[in-house]
Amino acid sequence: MKKVILLLTVLLATPAWAAKVKPAAPPPVTANVHAQYEIYGGGFQLLDADLDINVGAQKYDARLRARTDGFLGRVAPWSDDVHAAGNRGAREMQPVAYTSANTWRGKERSVTLVYDGKGGFKSKFAVPAPEQENREEVAPELTRNTMDLMSATLTLLQRVTQGESCNQTIAVYDGRRRFNLKFYEVQFERLPESHIGIFHGAARRCDMTIERVAGFWKKFQTDWTEDGDAKMKLSFWLAPITPNGPQIPVLARTYGAFETVFIHLVGGTADGKNIKDLINAAP
């Protein structure tokens, strides 16, 4: 379940902007998106999630709120509230602050990162501390020039917008773990109509895997061999809601304890307009 949650956070931190732009000095593309998602596994709804993204010409702000739903929510209540903010550079996001606060069966966990703008941190704080949960603390030299999950995935899509491919590796430190997000370009595919998700039509598919570096629970070391990392695969599809407007994740697929897990876009707004209406109005 925790592996699926990690992949979910990565996916839902991944808005995109219009892909058809000229590589040479494109003007900044801005986006204001509120997207709603439902996550299913083994035939059951597992999670609900709300994603708010505000990307301006110079700054960005993103927030993801997710929670278990239905029967799972009653027997294993979990919620997460992730927030990232920072400055927008020419080729990557420059995080200023990142927070994550979640509860799992009544136990609270949180991370706060404040960046110094020089590749390091003014402060970083995690509850519980690494030594309290059988986890080795990540060496300071491994955390330099890293990003949080939100900022890393925003960086990926900014690079794609500016003409680069989806083939990227980005270093991430989430306050406990140090890992690399490895993205791969796949192809454009046509998604059929769904009784859950609201999107159907052409979408761009990218795949992602997570490469472990340091800071993972010792008791899960056997799950995080190279073969284990390969199982941490996420396929996601991006599509523009308006002809020249922002692209957002419309579907994702991964694997976990609940067999195949699907993440469906089920509603929301883009620049104040209803996403479902925009999709249905598209030619």
MOGI-V746159 format. One record per backbone hydrogen bond with DSSP energy under -0.5 kcal/mol. CO is the residue of the C=O (numbers start at 1). NH is the residue of the N-H. If there is no record, write none. Layout:
<<CO/NH> <CO/NH>>
//
This chain:
<<1/5> <2/6> <3/7> <4/8> <5/9> <6/10> <7/11> <8/12> <9/13> <10/13> <11/14> <13/15> <16/247> <19/21> <23/25> <28/30> <31/55> <32/271> <33/53> <34/269> <35/51> <36/266> <36/267> <37/49> <38/264> <39/46> <39/47> <40/262> <41/44> <44/41> <46/69> <47/39> <48/67> <49/37> <50/65> <51/35> <52/63> <53/33> <54/56> <54/61> <55/31> <58/88> <59/56> <60/86> <61/54> <62/84> <63/52> <64/82> <65/50> <66/80> <67/48> <69/72> <69/73> <70/74> <71/74> <71/75> <72/76> <77/105> <78/68> <79/103> <80/66> <81/101> <82/64> <83/99> <84/62> <85/96> <85/97> <86/60> <87/89> <87/94> <92/89> <93/95> <94/87> <96/115> <97/85> <98/113> <99/83> <100/111> <101/81> <102/109> <103/79> <104/107> <107/104> <109/102> <110/127> <111/100> <112/125> <113/98> <114/122> <114/123> <119/145> <120/116> <123/114> <125/112> <127/110> <129/132> <130/133> <130/135> <131/134> <134/218> <139/142> <139/143> <140/143> <140/144> <143/146> <147/173> <148/152> <149/153> <150/154> <151/155> <152/156> <153/157> <154/158> <155/159> <156/160> <157/161> <158/162> <159/164> <160/163> <166/168> <168/183> <170/181> <171/147> <172/179> <177/174> <177/179> <178/213> <178/214> <179/172> <180/182> <180/211> <181/170> <181/183> <182/209> <183/168> <184/207> <187/205> <189/191> <189/203> <191/201> <197/194> <201/191> <203/189> <203/205> <204/238> <205/186> <205/187> <206/236> <207/184> <208/234> <209/182> <209/211> <210/212> <211/180> <214/178> <216/136> <217/220> <218/221> <220/223> <220/224> <221/224> <222/225> <225/229> <226/230> <227/231> <228/231> <228/232> <229/210> <229/232> <231/233> <232/210> <234/208> <235/253> <236/206> <237/250> <237/251> <238/204> <239/248> <242/245> <246/241> <247/16> <248/239> <250/265> <251/237> <252/263> <253/235> <254/261> <256/259> <258/42> <259/256> <260/42> <261/254> <262/40> <262/264> <263/252> <264/38> <264/266> <265/198> <267/36> <268/275> <269/34> <270/273> <273/270> <274/278> <275/279> <276/280> <277/281> <278/282> <279/282>>
//
